[in-house]
Amino acid sequence: MLAVVGGLVVLIVFMAAGAAGVVTTVLGGAHQTRCTFAGDETPAVPGYTPEQLANATTIITIGKQLNVPERGWIIALVTAIQESRLRNLDYGDRDSLGLFQQRPSQGWGKREQLLNPTYSATQFYRHLLAVPDWPAMSINDAAQTVQRSGFPHAYARHEPAARQLLTALHGHTCTRTPAAGEWAVPVQGQCTSRFGPRGTGFHRGLDIAAPLGTPILAAGSGTVLDSGPASGYGLWIRIQHRDGTITTYGHNNRNHTQPGQQVRTGQLIAEVGNRGESTGPHLHFQIEQHGQPTDPVAFFRRHGGPTLCDQ
Ligand SMILES: [Zn+2]
């Protein structure tokens, strides 16, 4: 009898470990950060887990930040409900991934990018806005035009659920942040030029190459000092952080911030561009301490941030 109970305990522990493994796979990854709701009120909607609600809030927040009309948020929500039940899946049909089950082989982005809900939601909205008459389409047809799904009529039935979620989550904002005051990777991409001597000059930042329009996130929370045109940088953003450190983001295609605005770690602030003295779409990411530029890779290492340029 005791032996049977012991066996059951072992089995339960084993199953719990297995379940924890699944959660880690879905939520985890070196560049994943969790979604934090502003204030202390975490919303509750019957039938949805906190992870699903956080992902729905990310979809709504990105829609607002990109100035997409509300109908577009509903289209994005019905799509993510149908494709993933609002879960950030690291698997899918063929090479489909993430909240919207987008496919690297179809040009949606790299695997790691598509597993970032901020990136995948931005990609969804970019494709939606590229459909000229999307506001006049039915919600189902607009979703299907973006997704080209094998189940073209499956989206419409989720509209009531999407509206219920929007009502519950509308007042909430969610930022993807490791923890207040910490540091986040500003863009998912390939490091192409490091800080240090370059040719006859000195490269004062780190270049991270990524496709045009890739989201640029605030590396840390702080106040936007500048957001606009700047010589050499094309379009730039400068953020002052609590300890006086300044981060600069250059060659941007579009900025989504205003000078004086408070931003939080991981907040979408701009899109990767090729403006100014630039030879291809990339982010020039610069960090200054006491007015002196410092190596971002070493800065992140010293400050317990995620690894920049791990290859
Ligand atoms: Zn640079």
Boltz pocket constraint, residues with backbone or C-beta under 6 A from the ligand:
constraints:
  - pocket:
      binder: B
      contacts: [[A, 193], [A, 203], [A, 205], [A, 206], [A, 207], [A, 283], [A, 284], [A, 285]]
      max_distance: 6.0
